[in-house]
Amino acid sequence: MPTASSWCARGRSSPTAPPGRSVRATWPGASADALHGIPGVESVDILGDTVTIRAADSDAVARHLLTATPARDLEITARGLEDAFVALTGDDAADDTAQEH
């Protein structure tokens, strides 16, 4: 199995790294159903007026948010450590860890 350094040497990302990016926006009154209706959306989190959307094509999601919704203050970021952890271990391990604390 190739090591991380051998993948980097070839200019590729690790095969276990979560693909895609997250799009965060301010959208008062956003619904999960409306967000899941956007093509390419993988998951959605809503906390107050802030929505976080994980998608394989963040540019398409951002374009949709800016042209077809009242969303504002968009921010596109690479997936974080939590996403990598879940990709490596699966949702069950993340749930178990959350229950322990």
C-alpha positions, 0 to 999 in steps of 0.5 A: 500500500502506498504511503502518504509521502508517495502519494504526495510525490506523485501530486495526488491526494490521499485516497482516503481524504474526503473529496469536495468542499464545504460551503457556508452561508447566511440564509435566514429561514433555510430549510434542509429540504431546500438545501438537499434539493440543490444538485450535488449536495452531500450533507447539510447542517443548519445552525440558526441562520448559518447553513453548511453544505458539503458538496462534491462541486462547491462552485456549482452549489455557491453559484446556485446559492448566489443566483437562486436564493437569498443566501449571503456571506458565502465561504468555501473551505476545504473539508476539515479534520472531522470530515477526514475522521468520519471518512476514515472511520465511518459515522458509527465511530464519530457517534460513539466518540460523541456519546463518550464525552 
